[in-house]
């Protein structure tokens, strides 16, 4: 079997190939790792061995997955593809923000333990003595990313705990406080991709 | 300004970093085993007390002489404290597995740790490899640098599954045993955070090489080529990007070009001969050779194949490089060629004129390092350093240069060239091109000034 032909690794000289598929076959659970008596003067470093109970080798599993199994995941693109159902208004978002976000990001979205979320427009170009202020308002190019990140990773102490409705609502609230959407805005998978972010055209591909 | 560059949920301000580093150095300066020792004990035999191992030898000899019948040293991390006998040739040593449970520990005389700097939170945080004591190529797994966005996930490997779906012929999931059944490859490769040097754009900020360059490490990574798994599911025509997602609290996501994924990416489950550490993504991480470290998604649980990048937070609001005109470079994946002298380096003291072997590391995301030059006069003249093999692509390369120090002020620099012909620039050249607000991808030439024997971090270009 030649792995260089099917793995596509470009630098063959640096490649050492394991041709055996049974790389895991030599693992033997240790039967008695606690028979050694620690001496009195020594702290025992074997306290974790009780959790390493002998386990049967895991059976390899490669299985087809269905759409319903994939429903536990989500991702989004700037055009709104794959955004989940649900919706939220600016007003609902104000309540969610106060309860879930303000303690880190500040009552006025001014930042604290977490970053400042609004302001900073017009600060990105270098001017001596005035550092750029990069926020959702001034820097983030896509509104879909705001929802995606909140839904995915926020609030920091309980990541992923917001419902879709609450995540849409707090997205609407932040975009409203950033003067990007009006007070009566509702965010959902149709409206969110249409939001025009101030720094939408501020990025250029570095040509990786 | 530096504070704003570090403004996120985790990384501390430059002042916080400086304070933490100063606390670290204050303790090290009193420790004869430290390269930062500043004690005024007389030096034996006129030998430059340059290397840590000399110091350790002297310390151990001292300890043995003073001990009757034995003395115990303070316990250090990763070690088991053992009593040092007055003469180890006159007693039985420690029995096999007697105090290490069968998984070895390092010497109690070694104290290197990676975690130097306090953060606003311990979860969105980082730690730096102590490059000042590095030797050879490989970073011990326990000293590999870290950058987490939501702490270290704890995952039972028997319950972990990797889902691959999107623009594929058949969406599938793989458990760990399945991933390990595919033919494995292993390669020595560096990883580097694109924030390495984040504090050093405008002026020298941190004192030590751990602070200025410690967000890079080299390991032997073992895994299955990502192309193997993508071929298992069958990528559809028109696909161009992958979304890779971690199973941590950040559910960290990055878009990876399909072309790169098929070329050389790994699904890595091994590091330096054993399972990768929890903080490195146990039980499996993506490894994207030569690209900025955050793309090598840890605790990898999902890959979605698509026709466009997903524009995640980590490739828009973060890890993009702001330029003077207010636009930003995006998808600046490649870690360009970089080098640094690790000995002597900032915070160390050269006690007297004489011979010193300058040693350092060079690396490039584009391939092999072909040349490292060293200057001891601030870049006026350059001399070829020796590349101490093996010289591997996308891997730390150790270089050395013999130096006779005449006791006068000197500025030590290293400059590397990779196999594409790319030459490491000065910090000044980078600033001219990208300004001072670029945050990431500082790969400029590092300068260490030697004055009165004290080595300090300076900008000199």
Interface residues (C-beta under 8 A of the other chain):
Chain A: X1 X3 X6 X7 X8 X9 X10 X11 X14 X15 X16 X17 X18 X19 X20 X21 X22 X23 X24 X30 X33 X36 X38 X39 X41 X42 X43 X44 X45 X46 X49 X55 X57 X58 X59 X60 X61 X62 X63 X64 X65 X66 X69 X70 X73 X75 X76 X77 X78 X104 X111 X113 X114 X115 X116 X124 X125 X126 X131 X132 X133 X134 X136 X139 X140 X141 X142 X144 X145 X148 X149 X152 X153 X156 X159 X160 X202 X203 X204 X205 X206 X207 X208
Chain B: X1 X4 X5 X7 X8 X9 X80 X81 X83 X97 X98 X99 X100 X101 X102 X105 X120 X121 X123 X124 X149 X150 X157 X158 X161 X163 X165 X170 X171 X172 X173 X174 X175 X176 X177 X178 X180 X181 X182 X183 X184 X185 X186 X187 X188 X225 X227 X228 X231 X232 X243 X245 X249 X250 X251 X252 X253 X257 X260 X262 X263 X264 X291 X302 X304 X306 X308 X310 X311 X312 X313 X316 X317 X320 X321 X322 X324 X325 X326 X327 X328 X329 X330 X331 X332 X333 X334 X367 X392 X393 X435 X436 X437
